[in-house]
């Protein structure tokens, strides 16, 4: 197979995959809507009765609390953490771009305690 044929086939397959994914999302939208309504009804019953779960012959419905924490004001949050020495409020992960810049400036070296991997992959872009 010629490389041009491989690229052409790859793009056709990717397009078909995207179309199938969109078709699937459209096809399940009514099911998701019905399920959302049923979840809302169950939650309403739980909230008005004080129930946390219900077991039936078909299965068990139960409520949980989903939480999320995001930063609204980075500077004030970091200031609070520093001033209260409350580092447990943070999760630590290396900033990939900063690590790449560090490597470039340090002959490929890494800061202490950092693992870094690179993997060569193939990407395919459609012709304009």
Secondary structure, DSSP 4 states (H G I P E B T S, - for coil): --HHHHHHHHHHHHHHHHHHHHHHHHHHHHHHHHHHHHHHHHHHHHHHHT-SEEE-SS-EEE---------S-HHHHHHHHHHHT-GGG------HHHHHHHHHHTTT---TT---------------
